[in-house]
Amino acid sequence: MSVVVASVPERRLENMRVVGYVRGSPVQPSPGRDAPEERIRALAAVRGWEVVTVIHDGAARGFDPAGDGLATALGVLARDADALAVTTLDDLTASSARVADLLEQFEHNGWVLVLADGGADLLRSAQEMIRDLRASRDADRRRTISARTREAIERKRAAGGRVGGPRRCPDAVLDRVLQLRAAGARQAEIAEAMNEAGLPTPGGGTRWWPSHVSRLLQTQDAQTRSGRPS
């Protein structure tokens, strides 16, 4: 079953000029199957499409350097064709982020992407595929940013640097909380003692709660002054 990934009227799919793109070996298909180029050409013959050219990329399956083969195919598509035909979405690129970018490019230029070996799970509109792939790409980017941020914080802490914004709690207030904690006072008891002493909260408030004490004890300054590792 072939799948056409494009938000175009069905009439646009008639008499198309197609560029074929094949990754990996063009002459060693899976057992019992035709070579990718043969499958693309057979589909074009059935649909009445003209195959402008079929470009073979030497990149091995699973290795995607965004190499010259795909760039060449897209160049021919932009100049002299209506559609790009591949056997499967994996043959287009191994990167989900790259697929999302490519589908957006196809949508922007009004190009058609044909998957010669489609399936029921790919019978979705281009917008749906772009949405799902973009979400996956953005999630990967957020995880990468989060990991890099954690690494930067750990490096700064290891070097003795301060992490986070400037502390608003006066030294005298922090020292008093640490003294009470060292004496075995619970967070609720510390908050009560701070209220009785009329000392301001770290944010400048007048009423202490156990949560104020908990957050203050978790700060880098509190852990450093108490001799615990930050």
C-alpha positions in Angstrom: 0.0 0.0 0.0 1.4 3.4 -1.0 0.9 6.4 1.2 0.9 10.0 0.1 1.9 12.4 2.8 0.6 15.8 1.8 -2.3 18.2 2.4 -3.1 18.6 -1.3 -6.3 17.9 -3.3 -6.4 14.4 -4.9 -6.2 16.0 -8.3 -2.7 17.2 -7.5 -1.6 13.6 -7.3 -2.3 13.0 -11.0 0.4 13.3 -13.7 3.1 14.1 -11.1 6.8 14.4 -11.8 8.6 12.4 -9.1 12.1 12.3 -7.8 13.1 9.0 -6.2 15.4 8.9 -3.2 17.1 5.7 -2.0 19.4 5.4 1.0 21.9 2.6 1.5 22.6 -0.1 -1.1 20.5 0.2 -4.2 21.2 -3.4 -5.3 20.7 -5.5 -2.2 17.0 -5.6 -1.2 15.6 -7.7 1.6 15.0 -11.4 0.7 11.9 -11.8 -1.4 11.5 -8.1 -2.2 12.4 -5.8 -5.1 15.1 -3.2 -4.8 13.9 0.2 -3.5 14.3 1.9 -6.9 12.2 -0.9 -8.6 9.4 -0.4 -6.0 9.4 3.3 -6.5 9.3 3.0 -10.3 6.6 0.3 -10.2 4.4 2.6 -8.0 5.0 5.5 -10.4 4.0 3.3 -13.4 0.8 2.2 -11.7 -0.2 5.8 -10.7 0.9 7.3 -14.1 3.7 9.4 -12.7 6.8 10.4 -14.5 10.1 9.5 -12.7 12.5 12.4 -13.3 15.4 10.6 -11.6 16.2 8.3 -8.8 19.1 9.4 -6.5 21.0 6.9 -4.5 22.6 8.0 -1.2 25.6 6.0 0.0 24.8 6.6 3.7 24.2 3.3 5.5 20.8 2.8 7.0 20.6 4.4 10.5 23.4 6.9 9.7 22.0 10.3 8.8 24.6 13.1 8.3 22.0 15.1 6.3 24.3 14.2 3.4 24.6 15.3 -0.2 22.2 12.7 -1.6 19.1 14.1 0.1 20.1 17.6 -0.6 20.5 16.8 -4.3 17.1 15.1 -4.4 15.5 18.1 -2.8 17.2 20.4 -5.2 15.9 18.4 -8.2 12.4 18.4 -6.6 12.5 22.2 -6.2 13.5 22.8 -9.8 11.8 20.1 -11.8 9.3 17.9 -9.9 6.2 17.7 -7.8 7.0 14.9 -5.4 9.7 13.0 -3.6 9.3 9.2 -3.4 11.0 7.0 -0.8 10.2 3.5 0.3 9.5 4.3 4.0 9.8 7.2 6.3 12.9 5.7 7.8 14.6 5.7 4.4 14.1 9.5 4.3 16.1 10.1 7.5 16.8 8.3 10.7 16.2 11.4 12.8 12.7 12.2 14.1 13.7 15.8 14.5 14.9 15.9 10.9 11.7 14.3 9.7 9.7 17.1 11.4 11.8 19.8 9.7 11.5 18.1 6.3 7.7 17.7 6.5 7.5 21.4 7.4 9.6 22.2 4.4 7.4 20.1 2.2 4.3 21.8 3.5 5.8 25.3 3.0 6.8 24.6 -0.6 3.7 22.6 -1.5 5.7 19.5 -2.3 4.3 15.9 -2.1 6.0 13.1 -0.2 5.3 9.6 -1.4 6.0 6.5 0.8 6.1 3.5 -1.5 5.8 1.0 1.4 3.1 2.6 3.6 1.0 1.2 6.3 -2.2 2.0 8.2 -0.2 3.8 10.9 1.0 6.3 8.4 -2.4 7.1 7.0 -2.5 10.5 8.6 -2.3 14.0 7.4 1.0 15.8 7.1 -0.1 18.2 9.8 -0.7 15.4 12.3 2.7 13.9 11.5 4.4 17.3 11.9 2.7 17.8 15.2 3.7 14.5 16.6 7.2 14.6 15.4 7.7 18.2 16.5 6.5 17.3 20.0 9.0 14.4 20.1 11.8 16.8 18.8 10.9 19.5 21.4 10.8 16.9 24.2 14.3 15.7 23.2 15.5 19.3 23.2 14.1 20.0 26.6 15.8 16.8 28.0 19.1 17.9 26.5 18.8 21.5 27.9 17.8 20.1 31.4 20.8 17.7 31.4 23.2 20.4 30.4 21.8 22.8 33.0 22.2 20.1 35.7 25.8 19.5 34.6 26.6 23.2 34.6 25.2 23.6 38.2 27.2 20.6 39.4 30.4 22.0 37.8 29.8 25.4 39.5 29.1 23.8 42.9 32.2 21.6 42.6 34.2 24.8 41.9 32.8 26.5 45.0 30.7 28.9 43.0 27.2 30.1 44.1 24.2 28.5 42.4 21.0 30.5 42.0 20.2 34.1 42.7 21.4 36.3 45.6 20.3 35.3 49.0 17.8 37.6 50.6 18.0 36.2 54.1 20.3 38.2 56.4 23.2 36.4 57.9 21.9 36.8 61.5 18.6 35.2 60.5 20.3 32.3 58.8 22.7 31.7 61.6 19.8 31.7 64.2 17.9 29.1 62.2 21.0 26.9 61.9 21.7 27.2 65.6 18.2 26.1 66.5 18.4 23.2 64.0 21.8 22.1 65.4 20.3 22.1 68.9 17.7 19.6 67.6 14.7 21.9 67.1 12.1 20.8 64.6 11.1 23.0 61.7 7.8 24.0 63.4 9.6 24.9 66.6 12.2 26.9 64.7 9.4 28.8 62.9 7.7 29.5 66.3 11.0 30.8 67.8 11.6 33.1 64.9 8.1 34.5 65.2 8.6 35.1 69.0 11.9 36.9 68.2 10.2 39.1 65.6 12.8 38.2 62.9 11.7 38.6 59.3 11.3 35.7 56.9 13.8 35.3 54.0 11.4 37.1 51.8 10.9 40.0 54.2 7.6 38.8 55.7 6.6 38.9 59.3 5.2 35.4 59.8 7.3 32.3 59.7 5.9 28.9 58.7 7.7 25.5 58.8 7.9 25.7 55.0 10.1 28.9 55.3 12.5 26.9 57.5 12.5 23.9 55.2 13.3 26.0 52.1 16.0 28.0 53.9 17.7 24.8 55.2 17.9 23.5 51.7 19.7 26.5 50.3 23.4 26.3 49.3 24.3 28.8 52.0 22.6 26.9 54.7 24.2 23.6 53.7 27.7 25.2 53.4 27.5 27.0 56.8 26.3 23.8 58.5 29.2 21.8 57.0 27.0 19.6 54.8 27.9 19.0 51.1 26.0 21.3 48.7 
